[in-house]
């Protein structure tokens, strides 16, 4: 069974990932770290104790976009250790897959993390851990034939398969018309027309709807902005994406700009103010 460390500076994402890992019967232990510094300290302690020590770590599930040292930089540091843990990247961004596999990552899982997709990543890790002779909790020593005994052709073949998996990475499962949200274990689809605005919360976005409800989804605001531009959503601030048709008032006050969307008053950044005014004027003319 595997001993895992999950690293993500967004606590909701970290808790969700830990929940899923701990529910997998192949994972004996799953710990969390909220930044790369804490993770490196924990991994150093594991390496000092050796692969059979009680603090050993077999795999690190690693976010890419983090404050300070990012996930790719951390993976490069780990590659310099004599016996580094295996790496699985868990991120909302598809653009880094090729670089991730060039760093010998076992897998690249996109947020929002699906239980089935994470289970596949755990399966790949378990197979490689067995091949490398890692003695995870409850395991006997692996049979000969680990990476040190595999031929260069075998190792290159594995890298080729990793690059093929990088090409298969797909963006989160959203469409221009709807987005899946989970409520008490039940998935429902919120229609884009129900959403008044979205608020960035790290790698997450909080969707606010016409009925006053809000939903936290594991999708960054930049992805929503790209997918919903044609639906009339416009970025007004680094933290806010607003449905143009839901703007009730445009307010100008001593050089600052804001909009009222229902009961919420949202600031408009200077870089977005002129574009927003032009769009609202055009919308008024088209009515």
Buried (B, 14 or more C-beta within 10 A) or exposed (E): BBBBBBBBBBEBBBEBBBEBBBEBEBBBBBBBBBBBEBBBEBBEEBBEEEBEEEBBBBBBBBBBBBEEBBBBEBBEEBEEEEEBBBBBBBBBBBEBBEBBBBBBBBBBBBBBBBEEBBBEBBEBBBEBBBBBBBBBEEBEEBEEEBEEEBEEEEEEEBEEEBEEBBEEBEBBEBEEEBBBBBEEEEEEEBEBBBBBBBBBBBBBBBBBBEEEEBBBBBBBBBBBBEBBEEBBBBBBBEBBBBBBEBBEEBEEEEEEBBBBBBEBEBBBBEEBBEEBBEBBEEEEEEE
